[in-house]
Amino acid sequence: MYLHEFDGDEHESAINTLSTQPFLVKCQQVMQRKPNEANAIGKIGNPCFEYGCIKCCLNTEMELSSSDIVRIRGLGFSEDFFIVEKNERLQLRNSAGRCVFHNGRQCTIYNDRPEGCRLYPAIFYEDTGETGLDSYCPYYGKFQLTPSISRRVVKLVRKLDVETERRLRSVTLNAKASEPPAFDGVP
């Protein structure tokens, strides 16, 4: 698969902005790597590949950490291409009803995908403060939630919360700094 095979106007626009040969070579290398069968959830094989499931990639709301953003930018993608802000959180952008990096058959940045994607279907339930496997995933029963994975999920959630708080505080401070001084009526 090559970059020109992506679907959608957003993909075409991004491709048109990419002019360096090393970037194209890097993307081809990323696309040709085989997905790592042993991932974070402690499973034998990969149910997603085994059953051809892409449900979690459809209309995704996957949050992005700063390290996710740096890693994906390192592949040559601009933040405008893959990030959308929703409810004050930075998330993966969707295109044509799926993650911008999913071409309809596979994730085109699988080995460099966000940490939340690596951990899914392990999620954090905010109402109970516990981790679990998301029943939205049709194959969640094929995954094992280990204590190590639970700790990683909690750590990621905390990291995302801290980063969001810092980003919002920075935006607020920058907005206040650019405001003209208040007029107190005294010349």
C-alpha positions in Angstrom: 0.0 0.0 0.0 1.3 3.5 -0.9 0.1 6.9 0.3 -1.7 7.6 -2.9 -4.1 4.7 -2.2 -5.6 6.5 0.8 -9.3 7.5 0.5 -10.8 10.9 1.0 -10.0 14.5 0.3 -8.1 14.9 3.6 -5.7 12.2 2.6 -5.2 13.7 -0.8 -4.6 17.1 0.7 -2.0 15.7 3.1 -0.3 13.8 0.4 -0.1 16.9 -1.7 1.7 18.7 1.1 4.3 15.9 1.4 7.2 16.5 -1.0 10.1 14.7 0.5 11.2 11.3 -0.7 12.5 10.2 2.7 8.9 10.6 4.0 7.5 8.4 1.3 10.1 5.8 1.9 9.4 5.9 5.7 5.6 5.4 5.1 6.2 2.5 2.8 8.4 0.9 5.4 5.7 1.5 8.1 3.1 0.0 5.8 5.2 -3.1 5.0 6.0 -4.0 8.6 3.9 -6.9 9.9 1.8 -6.1 12.9 3.3 -7.2 16.2 1.2 -10.2 17.2 2.1 -9.9 20.9 0.6 -6.7 22.1 -0.3 -5.2 25.5 -3.4 -7.2 26.2 -1.6 -10.4 26.9 -3.2 -12.6 24.2 -2.1 -15.3 21.9 -2.5 -14.1 18.4 -4.7 -11.1 17.6 -8.5 -11.5 17.5 -8.7 -8.2 15.5 -6.7 -9.8 12.7 -8.1 -13.2 13.1 -11.7 -12.1 12.7 -11.0 -9.1 10.4 -12.6 -6.7 12.9 -12.1 -3.0 12.6 -15.0 -1.8 14.8 -12.9 0.1 17.3 -11.4 2.1 14.3 -14.8 3.3 13.1 -15.8 6.7 14.3 -13.1 6.5 16.9 -12.8 8.9 19.8 -9.3 7.8 20.8 -7.5 10.4 22.8 -3.9 11.2 22.0 -1.1 11.8 24.5 1.8 14.1 23.7 4.1 11.1 23.1 1.5 9.7 20.6 1.5 13.0 18.8 5.3 13.2 18.7 5.6 9.6 17.4 3.0 10.1 14.7 4.5 13.5 13.7 7.8 11.7 13.4 6.3 9.7 10.6 5.8 12.9 8.6 2.1 13.7 9.3 1.0 17.2 10.3 -1.0 17.6 13.5 -3.9 19.1 11.4 -4.1 15.9 9.5 -4.6 13.5 12.4 -5.7 15.5 15.4 -9.1 17.0 16.2 -10.1 18.7 19.5 -13.3 17.4 21.0 -14.6 18.3 24.4 -11.3 19.9 25.2 -9.5 16.6 24.4 -7.1 15.9 21.6 -8.3 12.9 19.6 -7.6 11.0 16.4 -9.4 12.5 13.5 -11.9 10.5 11.5 -12.2 10.5 7.7 -15.0 8.7 5.9 -16.3 7.3 9.2 -13.1 5.7 10.4 -9.7 6.7 11.9 -7.8 8.8 9.5 -5.0 6.1 9.5 -7.3 3.2 8.7 -7.5 2.5 5.0 -10.6 0.2 5.2 -8.5 -2.9 5.6 -5.8 -2.1 8.1 -4.2 0.5 10.3 -1.5 2.2 8.2 0.6 3.2 11.2 -0.1 0.0 13.3 3.4 -0.3 14.8 3.3 3.4 15.7 -0.4 3.7 16.7 -1.4 5.6 19.9 -1.0 3.9 23.3 -4.8 3.8 23.7 -5.1 1.8 20.5 -2.4 -0.6 21.8 -4.3 -1.1 25.1 -7.8 -1.4 23.7 -10.2 -3.1 24.5 -8.8 -2.4 28.0 -10.5 0.8 29.2 -11.0 2.9 32.3 -14.5 3.3 33.7 -14.6 6.8 35.2 -17.8 6.1 37.2 -16.2 3.3 39.1 -12.6 4.1 38.9 -11.8 0.6 37.6 -10.4 -0.9 34.5 -12.1 -3.5 32.4 -12.6 -4.8 28.9 -14.9 -2.8 26.7 -18.0 -4.8 25.7 -18.3 -2.6 22.6 -15.5 -4.8 21.2 -17.2 -7.9 19.8 -14.2 -10.0 20.7 -13.5 -8.6 24.2 -13.8 -12.1 25.6 -10.8 -13.2 23.6 -8.5 -10.8 25.5 -7.1 -11.0 29.0 -6.9 -8.0 31.3 -3.8 -8.5 33.4 -2.8 -6.4 36.4 0.1 -4.9 34.3 -2.3 -3.8 31.6 -4.7 -2.3 34.2 -1.8 -0.3 35.6 -0.9 0.9 32.1 -4.5 2.0 31.4 -4.7 3.9 34.7 -1.3 5.5 34.0 -2.4 6.6 30.5 -5.7 8.0 31.8 -3.8 10.1 34.4 -1.3 11.2 31.8 -4.1 12.3 29.4 -5.8 14.2 32.2 -2.6 16.0 33.3 -1.7 16.9 29.7 -5.2 18.2 29.0 -5.2 20.3 32.2 -1.8 21.8 31.3 -2.8 22.5 27.7 -6.0 24.2 28.9 -4.1 26.2 31.5 -1.6 27.3 28.9 -4.3 28.4 26.5 -6.0 30.4 29.3 -2.8 32.1 30.3 -1.9 32.9 26.7 -5.4 34.4 26.2 -5.1 36.5 29.4 -1.6 37.7 28.3 -2.9 38.9 25.0 -5.8 40.9 26.5 -5.4 44.6 26.8 -5.0 45.9 30.4 -8.3 46.7 32.1 -9.3 50.4 32.2 -9.8 51.5 35.7 -11.2 55.0 34.8 -8.0 56.8 35.8 -6.0 58.3 33.0 
